[in-house]
Amino acid sequence: LSVRVRIMSWAEAEPIAGPIRFAIFMQTRHPEGVEVDTRDNEYVHAVAFDEQNKAIGTGRLLPDGTISRMAVVTEWRRRGVGSAMLDALVEEARKRGYAAVKVVAPMQAMEFYRSRGYVPDGKIEKAGDTLQQPLRKPLAD
Ligand SMILES: CC(C)(COP(=O)(O)OP(=O)(O)OC[C@H]1O[C@@H](n2cnc3c(N)ncnc32)[C@H](O)[C@@H]1OP(=O)(O)O)[C@@H](O)C(=O)NCCC(=O)NCCS
C-alpha cells in the first residue's frame, strides 16, 4: 500500500481533514451531525495521503481513548487506508499510555472495527435514524 499516514494537531489537520470529513459525513448523514466540532483541538489527528500527496482519509483520537470521525474517500475504500489510520492512532494511544481505545461505530462501519479486533462495549444505541454500537479494544501487550 503506497499510502502514508501522518499524525498531526488540529491546527495542521483542519485545512486538510476538514473538507474530507465534510464531504463524507454529509453524504452518510452521520448521526453526530456536525462535521467539525469544538473538541477537535483536544484530539490528535491521523491524515492519510496518496502517492501524489493528496489527502484521502482522516480520523482522530481524544485523550480518553475515543477514536472518531474515521473517513476514507470512496475511491480509496477497501484498500487498507482506514486500517493504516487506525493503526497510527492506536500506536499514538499506546505511546500515551492509554489502557484501551473506544469507538462508537455506525452499523455500516461495524465490520471494519470488528475485523480490527474491536469488541462490543455496551448496548446498541439509536442516534437520529442510525444505529450505532460502542466498541472497545484493550491495548495491554
Ligand atoms: C469505515 C471506513 C473508514 C473504512 O476504511 P477503509 O479504508 O475502507 O478500510 P480498510 O480497507 O482498511 O478495511 C479493513 C477491513 O475492514 C472490513 N471492512 C471495511 N469496510 C467494509 C465494508 N463496507 N463492509 C464489510 N467489511 C468492511 C474488511 O474486513 C476490511 O478488510 P478487507 O478489505 O481485507 O476485507 C470507510 O469505509 C469510511 O470512510 N466509511 C464512511 C464513514 C464511516 O462510516 N466512518 C465510521 C465512523 S467512526
The ligand as an SDF file (V2000), in Angstrom:
LIG
                    3D

 48 50  0  0  0  0  0  0  0  0999 V2000
  -15.1180    2.7790    7.7420 C   0  0  0  0  0  0  0  0  0  0  0  0
  -14.0090    3.2490    6.7710 C   0  0  0  0  0  0  0  0  0  0  0  0
  -13.2090    4.3630    7.4420 C   0  0  0  0  0  0  0  0  0  0  0  0
  -13.0970    2.0360    6.4590 C   0  0  0  0  0  0  0  0  0  0  0  0
  -11.9990    2.4630    5.6730 O   0  0  0  0  0  0  0  0  0  0  0  0
  -11.2940    1.5210    4.5790 P   0  0  0  0  0  0  0  0  0  0  0  0
  -10.0660    2.1830    4.1220 O   0  0  0  0  0  0  0  0  0  0  0  0
  -12.2960    1.1510    3.5530 O   0  0  0  0  0  0  0  0  0  0  0  0
  -10.9700    0.2090    5.4440 O   0  0  0  0  0  0  0  0  0  0  0  0
   -9.9070   -0.9310    5.1210 P   0  0  0  0  0  0  0  0  0  0  0  0
   -9.6810   -1.0350    3.6540 O   0  0  0  0  0  0  0  0  0  0  0  0
   -8.7140   -0.7090    5.9680 O   0  0  0  0  0  0  0  0  0  0  0  0
  -10.7320   -2.1940    5.6310 O   0  0  0  0  0  0  0  0  0  0  0  0
  -10.2180   -3.1030    6.5680 C   0  0  0  0  0  0  0  0  0  0  0  0
  -11.2010   -4.2370    6.7910 C   0  0  0  0  0  0  0  0  0  0  0  0
  -12.4210   -3.7620    7.3560 O   0  0  0  0  0  0  0  0  0  0  0  0
  -13.5270   -4.5130    6.8110 C   0  0  0  0  0  0  0  0  0  0  0  0
  -14.3910   -3.6050    6.0500 N   0  0  0  0  0  0  0  0  0  0  0  0
  -14.1380   -2.3250    5.6630 C   0  0  0  0  0  0  0  0  0  0  0  0
  -15.1900   -1.7970    5.0200 N   0  0  0  0  0  0  0  0  0  0  0  0
  -16.1370   -2.7580    4.9910 C   0  0  0  0  0  0  0  0  0  0  0  0
  -17.4510   -2.8430    4.4570 C   0  0  0  0  0  0  0  0  0  0  0  0
  -18.0240   -1.8010    3.8270 N   0  0  0  0  0  0  0  0  0  0  0  0
  -18.1500   -3.9950    4.5970 N   0  0  0  0  0  0  0  0  0  0  0  0
  -17.5900   -5.0640    5.2200 C   0  0  0  0  0  0  0  0  0  0  0  0
  -16.3290   -5.0490    5.7380 N   0  0  0  0  0  0  0  0  0  0  0  0
  -15.6220   -3.9170    5.6370 C   0  0  0  0  0  0  0  0  0  0  0  0
  -12.9270   -5.5750    5.9480 C   0  0  0  0  0  0  0  0  0  0  0  0
  -12.7000   -6.7040    6.7410 O   0  0  0  0  0  0  0  0  0  0  0  0
  -11.6250   -4.9320    5.5280 C   0  0  0  0  0  0  0  0  0  0  0  0
  -10.6540   -5.8490    5.1590 O   0  0  0  0  0  0  0  0  0  0  0  0
  -10.6560   -6.4800    3.6540 P   0  0  0  0  0  0  0  0  0  0  0  0
  -10.8480   -5.3320    2.6930 O   0  0  0  0  0  0  0  0  0  0  0  0
   -9.3080   -7.1180    3.5710 O   0  0  0  0  0  0  0  0  0  0  0  0
  -11.7950   -7.4380    3.6480 O   0  0  0  0  0  0  0  0  0  0  0  0
  -14.6140    3.7390    5.4340 C   0  0  0  0  0  0  0  0  0  0  0  0
  -15.4390    2.7370    4.8980 O   0  0  0  0  0  0  0  0  0  0  0  0
  -15.4410    5.0100    5.5470 C   0  0  0  0  0  0  0  0  0  0  0  0
  -14.9280    6.1220    5.4110 O   0  0  0  0  0  0  0  0  0  0  0  0
  -16.7740    4.8900    5.7700 N   0  0  0  0  0  0  0  0  0  0  0  0
  -17.7050    6.0250    5.8540 C   0  0  0  0  0  0  0  0  0  0  0  0
  -17.5630    6.7900    7.1330 C   0  0  0  0  0  0  0  0  0  0  0  0
  -17.8330    5.9800    8.3720 C   0  0  0  0  0  0  0  0  0  0  0  0
  -18.8130    5.2540    8.4690 O   0  0  0  0  0  0  0  0  0  0  0  0
  -16.9370    6.1030    9.3610 N   0  0  0  0  0  0  0  0  0  0  0  0
  -17.0060    5.4460   10.6230 C   0  0  0  0  0  0  0  0  0  0  0  0
  -17.3540    6.4480   11.6710 C   0  0  0  0  0  0  0  0  0  0  0  0
  -16.3690    6.2240   13.1400 S   0  0  0  0  0  0  0  0  0  0  0  0
  1  2  1  0
  2  3  1  0
  2  4  1  0
  2 36  1  0
  4  5  1  0
  5  6  1  0
  6  7  2  0
  6  8  1  0
  6  9  1  0
  9 10  1  0
 10 11  2  0
 10 12  1  0
 10 13  1  0
 13 14  1  0
 14 15  1  0
 15 16  1  0
 15 30  1  0
 16 17  1  0
 17 18  1  0
 17 28  1  0
 18 19  1  0
 18 27  1  0
 19 20  2  0
 20 21  1  0
 21 22  1  0
 21 27  2  0
 22 23  1  0
 22 24  2  0
 24 25  1  0
 25 26  2  0
 26 27  1  0
 28 29  1  0
 28 30  1  0
 30 31  1  0
 31 32  1  0
 32 33  2  0
 32 34  1  0
 32 35  1  0
 36 37  1  0
 36 38  1  0
 38 39  2  0
 38 40  1  0
 40 41  1  0
 41 42  1  0
 42 43  1  0
 43 44  2  0
 43 45  1  0
 45 46  1  0
 46 47  1  0
 47 48  1  0
M  END
$$$$
